[in-house]
């Protein structure tokens, strides 16, 4: 399974469980290359602000669910770049 399909499958599975009230963290945290390629000190704020709470506001989550692909280096708070990615995908 390629990374895009893996990302989307995690998202769809999570959204279903979210509606049931089973889980509140980001469904992609285990496969997110941005979060998983950095040390904990670098990403603690991202995890607190996005991964473990408002993941629907994450630029990676938004762009990934619209386009199906997210560059590995897209920061969770880089909404300008996410918007470019979404506009380019059309």
C-alpha positions as CSV (number, residue, x, y, z in Angstrom):
1,X,0.0,0.0,0.0
2,X,1.5,3.3,-1.0
3,X,1.7,6.3,1.5
4,X,-1.2,8.1,-0.1
5,X,-3.6,5.2,0.3
6,X,-2.3,4.5,3.7
7,X,-2.9,8.1,4.7
8,X,-6.4,8.1,3.3
9,X,-7.3,4.7,4.8
10,X,-6.2,6.0,8.3
11,X,-8.3,9.1,7.8
12,X,-11.5,7.3,6.8
13,X,-11.1,4.8,9.6
14,X,-10.6,7.6,12.1
15,X,-13.5,9.7,10.9
16,X,-15.8,6.7,11.3
17,X,-14.5,6.1,14.9
18,X,-14.7,9.8,15.6
19,X,-18.4,9.9,14.8
20,X,-18.8,7.0,17.2
21,X,-16.9,8.9,19.9
22,X,-14.1,6.3,20.1
23,X,-11.0,8.5,19.6
24,X,-10.0,12.1,19.6
25,X,-6.4,12.3,18.2
26,X,-5.4,12.5,14.6
27,X,-5.8,9.3,12.6
28,X,-2.6,10.0,10.7
29,X,-0.2,10.5,13.6
30,X,1.3,7.0,13.2
31,X,2.0,7.5,9.4
32,X,2.7,11.2,9.4
33,X,6.2,11.7,8.0
34,X,6.5,15.3,9.3
35,X,5.7,14.2,12.9
36,X,7.6,10.9,12.8
37,X,10.8,12.2,11.2
38,X,11.6,14.8,13.9
39,X,12.6,14.6,17.6
40,X,10.0,15.1,20.3
41,X,11.4,18.6,21.2
42,X,10.8,19.9,17.7
43,X,7.2,18.7,17.4
44,X,5.7,18.9,20.9
45,X,3.8,22.1,20.1
46,X,2.5,20.6,16.8
47,X,1.3,17.5,18.7
48,X,-0.3,19.6,21.4
49,X,-2.0,22.0,19.0
50,X,-3.0,19.6,16.2
51,X,-2.2,15.9,16.5
52,X,-3.8,15.4,20.0
53,X,-6.6,17.9,19.8
54,X,-7.7,20.0,16.8
55,X,-6.3,17.8,14.0
56,X,-9.1,19.0,11.7
57,X,-7.2,22.4,11.7
58,X,-3.9,20.8,10.6
59,X,-2.7,22.0,7.2
60,X,-1.4,18.5,6.5
61,X,-4.8,16.8,7.3
62,X,-6.8,19.4,5.3
63,X,-4.6,19.2,2.2
64,X,-4.3,15.4,2.4
65,X,-8.0,14.9,2.6
66,X,-8.6,17.2,-0.4
67,X,-5.7,16.1,-2.7
68,X,-4.8,12.7,-1.4
69,X,-1.1,13.7,-1.1
70,X,0.9,15.8,1.2
71,X,4.6,16.7,0.9
72,X,6.6,15.2,3.7
73,X,7.9,18.7,4.8
74,X,4.6,20.5,5.0
75,X,4.2,21.9,8.5
76,X,0.9,21.4,10.3
77,X,0.6,25.2,10.6
78,X,1.7,26.1,7.0
79,X,-1.7,27.0,5.6
80,X,-0.4,29.2,2.8
81,X,1.5,26.2,1.3
82,X,-1.4,23.9,1.9
83,X,-3.6,26.3,0.0
84,X,-1.1,26.2,-2.9
85,X,-1.2,22.4,-2.9
86,X,-4.9,22.3,-3.0
87,X,-5.2,24.9,-5.8
88,X,-2.6,23.1,-7.9
89,X,-4.5,19.8,-7.5
90,X,-7.5,21.1,-9.4
